């Protein structure tokens, strides 16, 4: 019965997103069905085979190496801070952005990243029937995260139309950053974190196709390559990359501080009128029906709904810290869907991070496309997290 409820949940979430779509006629149902089948195969492969787990761990090791390289640079400037066992979010998650952007800009300078985008994007787009750049972006977000991936593709993004640009904002709600995978793994089972990463990326494509369907002509479905006149010399390129990364770090930091503080102020106002009332509790009541659609009942359903509310109002770290102490006492299915749902950045702070990133790498006019469509970003982030959790829930009982 609960298994059927889980399947019903997938259909209901997709139905809600479809109703929210302003352009229902252009939704590509063939691509959506293809992505769903691919997700089921990937989930089975990763949860049921040793080879699948080995491949994901191998890829994750590469990005862990990138973070270690970034930490070498950070430790040189802040040796005493990086020597602590518990490193602040600013140093562990934000500062590595500077090196990651520079590293991938070097690959772009020599044409390596451009070639990968073109070939891998072509392969994914053939499977999904969606544009190449969006397809590769979904793969790139697996370990780079939303802000880093957007920064790496800033030249590509500056050359596309606003409506298509919104797609990248919508998709950006559904990723995590390779720089904080280690932090997740210290709190919850690694298996479900690694399963959630590719599912979130494929679901980001799926939901973006439903929520903001855009027709891209063959002429537009190309990878932007800067002309020789636009290209700077190598050292100017990497120096500019470092400055772009530094600017992004401080913009994102300001957005995160502001949104978390704003949530605290709202909770203070609520608490003045009703003792103990918080925005997290309000959201947990709103999310409770979706928790039941994850195949949960009773106390487990209400607890996961509470985690959903905590994640949306603050961030996934606060929710994961709460879950960490209860993992050993919860059934496998509850742990699987809860961890999968929480493994993404989808919350109010993420909207601010995306807006700040667009503003720092593009311009005010283009970043306004995010400000005008905040509701689409929030619907996308929640829908992707729910779909990923529901797919994983089908395989763990």
N, C-alpha and C positions, 0 to 999 in steps of 0.2 A: 504493500500500500504506500509506504513512504517513498519507495523507488518511483512509483507512478507520480507521486506528488512532486518529486524532483524533476521528472520530465515535464510535467505541467508547468513548473516554474520557468523552464527554458522558454516555453511557448508564450507564457504571459509576459515575461520581460521583453522578448522580441516584439510582442504585440504592442506593448506600451511605447516602445521606441518608435515603432512604425506610426502610431497615432500622433507622435510628436513631430514627425517629419513634415516639413513644409512643402516637400516636392515628392510625393508618394509615387508618382508615375515613373520617375527615373530610377527607382530602387532596382538594383540588379539582383534578382532572386537567385539566379544561377550561381553567382559568385558567393552569395550568402550560404546556400546549401553546400557548395564545395568547401567553404571554410569550416562549416560545422562538421562535415565528414572528416576533414583533415585534423581538426581538433580532437575528435574521438580517437583517431588512429595515433596521434602523438601522445595523448594521455595514456592510452593502453600501452604504447611502446615504453614510455618513461616509468610507469608504475608497475609494469609486469615483466620487463626484461632488464638484465644486467647491462647489456650493451647500451641501452638508452641512457641509463644513469651515468655510465662511463663517458659517453660523448658530451653530455651536458657538463659534467665535472671538468672535462678537458677544456672546454670553451671557457668555463668560469675561471679556470686556473690562469688563462691568458690575461683576463681582465683583472684578476687579483694581482698579477705581476705588474700591470699598468699602475694600479693603486700603490703598490709597494715602491715603484719608481717615483711616483708623485710624493709619497711620504718622505723619501730621501731628501727631496728639495725642501719640503716643509720643515723637516727636522733640522736642516742646516740653519734655517732662520729662527725656528722656535724649538731648540733642543730640549729645554726643560719641560715645555708643555707636552711635546710628543712622547716624552719618557714616562708620562703618567699612564696607569693601566686604563683609566677611563678618559678618552679624548673627547672633547666637546664636538657637537654637531658641526660647528663652523670649520674645524680643522679636519675632521674625519670625512665629511660629506661634501663640503663646499670648496675648500682649498684645492683638492685634487682636480677640480674642473679646469684650472689654469693649465696644468700639464696635459690633461686629456685632449683639450681643444688644440693645443699646440701640436701634439703627436699626430692627430688626424689631419690637421692642416698641412703637416709635412707630407703625409700620404697623398693629400689632394694636390699639393704643389708638383709632385712628381707623376701625377696622373693615376696613381694606384687606386685611390679611393673612388675616383670618377669611374674607372673601369669596373670596380666591384659593384658600384651602384647600378651601372648600366646592365651588367650581366646577371647579378643576383636579383635585381629588380625585375628584369625581364622574365626570369624563371618563376618568381612568385606571382607576377602579374598574369602569366600564362595559366597558372593554377587557379588564381582567384578571379581573373578577368578584370582586375583593377589596374590603374596606372602604375608605371614602373617606379617613380619616385616615392609615391605613397607606400608601395609594397616594400621597397627597401627600407624606408623609414621605420616601418613596423618591426622589421628584423633588427635594425640598428638600435632601437629602443630597448631590446632585450637586456643589454648589459650597460649601454652608455647612459640610459636614462633620458628623460625628456629634454631638460635644458641643454645637456651636452650634445645630444643628437641634433637639436635645433640649431645650435651654434655651429656645428660641423657643416650643416647644410645651408648656412646663411646666404651664400651666393646663389644657391638654387632657389631659395625662398624669395629672394629679392626680385626674381625674374618671372614669378607666376602671378596670376590674378587673385584678387582678394577672396573671392568665394572659395577658390581652391586652397588658399592660404588658411582659411578657417578649418579645413579638414585636418591640417597638421596641428592646429590648436586643440581640436576635439580629440585626436589620437593621443596627444601629449598627456592627457589626463590618466592614461592607463599604463604607465611604465613604472619602473623603479630605476635606481642608479646602481651601477656596478660598484660604486664606491661604498655602498652601505649594505651590500649583500652579507658581508661578514657580520654586521651587527644583527641582521635578521637571524642568521644561523645560530647566533649565541643565545637566542630566545626560544625558537620554535624548531620543529623537525625540518631538516634540510630538504627532504624529498618534496614536500608540498610547495616550498619556496621555488624550487627549480621547475616544478611542473607549472606553477602559476606564471612564470616569466614568459614562455612562448605562447601560452593560452591568452594572456593579456594582450599580447601584440597582435595575434590573429583576430581576437575579438575587437580590438581597436579598429582594425580594417573593416570588420563586419558592421559594427555600430556606426562608424563614420559613413559607410555606404548607405545606411538607412536614414541617418539623421541629417546628412548633408550631401546627398547624391549630386555629383558634378560630372558632366560629360567633358571628357578630355580628348581633343582631336589627336591624330597621329603626329601632327606637326608640333603640338604642345607636349606630347608624351615623350620627351627627351630629357637627357641630363644636361643641364646648363654647363658649358665649358667656357671660362673666361678667355677673351682674346689675348694675344700677346701684348697688346697695348695696355690691357687692364692688369696684367700680371706684374708684380713687383719683384725685386731681387729676393733671393732666398732669405737673407738675414732680416730684411724689412718685413717679409711675410711672417716669419716666426715671432719677431718682436711685436708686430701688430696682433698676432694671435694671443700672445701672453697678456697684452693690454686689454683685449676683448674679454678674455677669461677673467681677469681681475675685476673689470667693471661688472661683469655678470655676477660674480661672487657677492659683491656688495649690494647689488640690486636685489638679488634673491634673498639675502640675509635681511634686508629691510622689509621685504614683503612678508617673510615668515614671522619676524618679530611683531609686525603690525597686526597680522591676522590672528595670531595666538593671543596677543594682548586684547584685541577687540572681542574675541570669544570670552575671555576672562571678565571683561567689563559687562558684557551682556549677561553673563551668569550672575554677576553681582547685582544687576538691576532686577533680574528674575527673583533672586534670593531675597531681595528686600520686600517683595510682595508675597511670595510663597516660599517658606523655609525649605531649603534643600532642592528647589527647582533649578535645573540647569538646561542649557540648550542640548546637551548630550542626552539627557533623559527624555526630552521632547522627541528628539530624533529616534531614540530607541523604540518609542511607542509607534512612531510612523513606520519604522522598518520591520516591526514584528510580523506583519503578514508575509514579507519576503523571507524572513527567517524560517517560517513554517514551510515555505515553498522550496527551501534548501533541503527538505526532508528531515526537519528537526521537530521535536515536540516538547511541550511543557517547559521546564526550567531551562533546558539547553537552548530552546528557541529564543526565549527572552534574554538569555545571557549573550548569545551571538548578536541579537538585535541591539543590545546595549553596546557591544563592541563596534557595530556599524555606526552608531551614533557618535561614539568617542572618536572614531577615525575621521568622520566627516567634519566634526566640529573642531578637532585639534589636529591630530595626524596619526598615522599608523603606528608610530613608535609608542605612543601612550597606550594604545589598544593592545599592542603586542606585549608590552610590559605587564599588563593586567592578565593577558592570556598565559604568559610564561609560568605563572605560579599555579595555574589550574590545568595545564596540559596533561599531567599524569592522572588526573581524576576524571577526565572527560572521555566519552566513547570515541573510537577511531574516526567515525564519520563526522562527528562534531569538530574534532581537531582538524580534519582534512578541509572541510568547507570554511572554517573560521580562518585558518592560516592562509588559504588560497585567497579568500576575500580581502584580507588585510595586506597582502603582498602587492601593494601598488600605492601611488601617491594621491589617489583621488580624494581630495578634500578642498575646503575653501582656500587653504594656504597655497595649494597647487595652482589654483586659478591665478593667484597673485604672482606666483613664480613664472607661469607661462606668459602672463601679461608683461612682467618685468623683462623676461628674455626677449620677447618680440620687440619691446621698446628699445632694448640695448643693442640688438643686432640688426634691426630694420629702421623704422622711424615711427613717429607718433601717429601718422595717418594710417599706416598698415597695422599698428598695434591696436588701433581702435576697433578693428574687426573682432578682437577678443572681448573688449569691453561691452560691445553691443550684443554679444551672444554668450554671456556667462551661463545662462540656464542650459544651453546646449552642452557646454563643457561639463557641468555638474551631472546632467542626465547621462551623458556618455560615460563618465568615470564610474558612476554607480552601476550602470547597466553592464559594463565590461567586467567589473569585479563580481557581480552577481552571476553572470554567465559562466565565468571561469570557475567559480566555486561550485556551480550546479553541475558542470561537466565533470569536475573531479569527484564530486559527490556520487556520481553514477557508478564509480569504480571502487569506492571505499565504503564498506559497511561493517 
